[in-house]
Amino acid sequence: MTMQTVPVHQRALPARAAIRKKLTREGIARKAAALAGFAALLLAVLTEPGEARPRLLQNGGSVSGGSSWSGSNGGSATRNFNAACLPGSGCSKTVTDSTSGGKSWAKSSSTTSTGDGTWQHQATGTGVNGGSWSNQSTVQNNGTGSWSRNGTTTGPNGNSVNTSASTSCAQGAGCSHTVTATGSNGQAWSKSSSTQQTGDGSWSHDSTATGPNGNSVTNSSTLTNNGNGSWTRNGTTTGPNGNSVTSTGTVTATGTGGWTRNSSTTGPNGNSVTTTGSGSCANGSCNSSATTTGPNGNSATRNSWVTVQ
């Protein structure tokens, strides 16, 4: 049973927003999400390195799971998701979220193969105030390790954002990625990134995001294979005003199907957010728990679970 789909549940946490309040919000949120993604990507590699290659998209099957968050202020939130795929055909997915304050939102999506290396993706969602949005996009396999994607997202007020992206990868080396988004008012955002293998089982990543006013945010990070069943990520994000956010995180395999995670993110004013967590997988199911603590001592705990069939 492949665990490659297990990382689906590891997302940025709504309950963490208050914890990071005293830090540079945009930078910290960006780095915290990056660290969560880093841990998620390593989950399959560390727990089942020899069996993490097949995909639900190729083999078919289903995955379900969820997460619950509880903060030291008494607030809580839950997320549940279900996804299913037919071999070589496509996948569907539903996600629902709710908070102890009575807020809720939902998303449903489907991805379908046209049979010629092209995939059609459609998604709809409903926000906490009842407003809805939709997305339609096309992913084209251009061959020789390159893909292109074009899509349109329309919000509840009818305004839309058109997105164009391309990705190119070389086996054993790395990938480059560019994306441009243009709003209804003609303003555009762009991002370019490159991920390269350093030759010793480690990776480096660099990206630059530019807004419609020409201001840019840069990120540089490294992912190092420590050679002892653990991986370490170090990164720095620098904003247009020169302020920077630094982060470091380590994921370590503790045995068959188990892992621990530790990370720290520090803002330009010296305040830090730390996260410690652990998890394990067995018989097609995984469970994990992580606690994030902010500079003022407030904390939020996330418990997650997922089952692959």
N, C-alpha and C positions, 0 to 999 in steps of 0.2 A: 504494500500500500504506500503510495507516494505521499510525502508530507509537503510537497512544493506549494500546495494551496493553503497551508496552515497560516502563513503570514497575513492572510487577508484581514484578520481581525485587528491587527495592530495599526491603529490610526491615531491621529492627534486627538487629545482628550478635551472636550468642552469644559470639564471640571477643572482643568489646569489653568484656565485663563486667569482666574483670580489670583492664583499662586504666583504667576509671573508678572503681576501688575506693576511691581516696582522696577522691573527691568525694561530694556528697550523692547517694546511689545512685538514689533514686526520681526526684528532680528531673532529674538528668543523663540518666538513661535516657529520661525523657519528652521532654526537649529534643532529644536525639540522634535519637530516632525522628521527631520533628517535622521536623528538618532534612533527614533522609533522605526523608521524604514530600514536603517542599518541592521538593527537587531532582528527585524522580521526577515530580511533577506538571508541573514546568516542562519536562521532557525533550521531551515531544511538542510543546509550544507553541513552544519555541525551534528545534527541528529541522524541523518540518513544520507551521507555523502554519495553512496553508491546507487541509491534508488530514487534520488530527487530529480531525475531527468524527465520522466514521462509527465505529461500534462493532462489535466481533466479535459482540455479541449481536444486532445488527440484520442484519449482512451475512453472518455465518457465517465459519468458518475455524478455524484452530488456531494456537496459540503454544506454544513450548517453550523452555526455557532452564535456567539454573542459576547458582550462585555458588560460589566457593571462598574460604575464609578461611585465612590463615596468620599466626600470631603470632610475635613475637620470642622467645617461650619455647619454640618448636618445635611447639606445638599447631596443629591444623588442623581444618577442618570443611567439608562440602560440602552443597549443596542443589540438587535437581533438580526441575523441575515440567513438567507437560504440561497443556494446557487446549484444549478444542475446543467450538465452538458451532454450532448449527444455526439458520439465519435465523428469527427470530421464535419459536423454540421454547424453547431453553434452552442451558445450558452444563454441562460437567463438568470437573473439575480434580483432579489428584493432585499431592501434594508429598511428597518424601522428604528426610530430613536424616540425616547421620551425622557422627561426629567421629573423630579419630585415636585417641581413647581407647576406641573400640568401642561408643559409645552411638549409638542411632538412634531416630528417631521418624517417623511418617508421618501424612498427612491426605488424605482424599478427600472431594469435595463435588460436589453437583449443584444446579442452579437451573433450575426448569421453569416455563414460563408456563401459566396455566390458561385464558388467552384472554379474560379479562374485566378486564384491568388488574391482576391479582393474580399474584404469583410465589411459588412454594414453594421453600424452600432447605433442603437436608439435608446434614449433614456428619458424618463420623466420623473419629476419630483414635486413634492408639496412642502412648503415651508411652515414655520411655526404660526404664521399669521394666515395661513390658508392659501397664500399665493402659490402659483405653480410655475414651473420652468420646464423646458424640454431641450434635448440635444440630439442632433443627428450628425453622424460622421462616417467617413469612409476611410478604411485603411487598405493601402495597396502594397503588396509585396513586389518590389521592383527587381528582385533577383540579386545575386551576388552580395547578400547581406545588407540590403538597403530597403527601407520602407518609407512611405509617405502617408500623411493623414490630413484630411480636410474636413472641417466640421463647422456647424453653426449652433450656438446656444441662445435660446430666446427666453427672456425673463417674463415675470408676471405683468409687466407694464408694456410688453411688446417690443422693447428694445432688444437688440441682438448683438452678439459678438461672433465674428468669423475667425476661425483659427486654422492656420496652415503649419504643418510640421514635417520634418524629415529626419530620419535616423539612418546612420550607416555604421556597420560593424565589420571588423576583420577578425577572423578566428584566431584566438590566442593573443590578440593585441588589445583591442578595446573598441569603443564606440564614440561617435560624435553625434550631436543632436542640436537642431535649431527649431525654434517655434516662434511664430508671429501671430498676435491677436489684434484685431481691429474692431473697435466698437462702432455703434450706430452713428456717433458723432465724428467718426473719422480718426479719432485718436488711436495710436497703436502702441503695443508693448512687444518686446522681443526678448528672447533668451537663447543663448548658445552655451553648450556644455560639451565637455570632452572627458571620457573615462578611459584611462590607459593602464594596461598591466605593466608592472615594473620588472617582471621577469623572475621574481622570487616568490611568486604566489601572493603578492601584494598589489594594491591598486592606488592610483591617484585620480582625483576628480577636480576639475576646475569649471566654473560657470560664471557667466555675466548676464544679468537681467537689466534691461533698460526700459524706463517708463516713457510716457508720451512727452514729458518735459525734458528728456535727455539725461536725467539723473540715472545713475547706475548703482547696482549692488553686486559685489563680487563674492565668490565663495571658492575657497581652496581647501581640499581635505585629502587625507590619506587613509587607506584601509590596509592594515598590516597583519599578515599572518604570523603570529608569534611562534608557531611551530609546536605548540603544546596543547592543541585543542582549543585555542582561544584566538580571537581577532580583536584588534584595537583600532578605533577610528579617532583621528584628531582633525579638527577643522576650524577655520576662521571665516567669518562673514563680515564684510566691511561695507558700510553704507556710504551714500554720496557725500556725507559730511565728515567722513573719515572715522567715525565711531565704529567699533568692531565688537563682535560677539565671538567668543571662543568656546569650543566644546571638546570633550573627550569622552569616549565610551568603550567598554570592553564587554564582549560576550564570550563565555567560556563553557565548553561542554563538560558536564560533570559525570557523565556515564551514559549508559544506553538510554537515549531519548531525553536526557536531562540537560539543562543549561542554567547559567546565572547571568545576570546583566547588571552593570553599574555604569552610570553616566553622570556627567556634570556639565552644565552650561553657565557661562559667566558673561554678564553684560558689561557695557563700557563703564558703568559706575561701580563695578566690583561686586555687585549682588549676584548670587548664584542660585541655580535650581539643580537639585540632585535627584537621581532616580536609582532605586535598587529593585531588583526583581529576580524571579526564578520561574522555571516551568519544566514540564516533562510531557513526553508523548509515549503512548502505549496502545497497541491494538486499534490503531486508526483514530485515536482521540488524543487531544492535547489540552492541557490546562496550564495557565500561567497567572502570576500575580505580581504587581509592581506598585511601589509607593513613591510618589514624587513629593518632595519637600521644598518649599520656597524660602526666600531669604528671611521672611518674618516668622518662620516656623510652622505656618499652615501647611497642611499636607492633603493629598488626595490618593486614594488607593484604587487600582483597577484590577479586577479579576476577569479573566477571559477564558473561553472554552470553544473548542471546535471539533467537529467530527467529520471524517471523510469516509464516504461509502463508495 
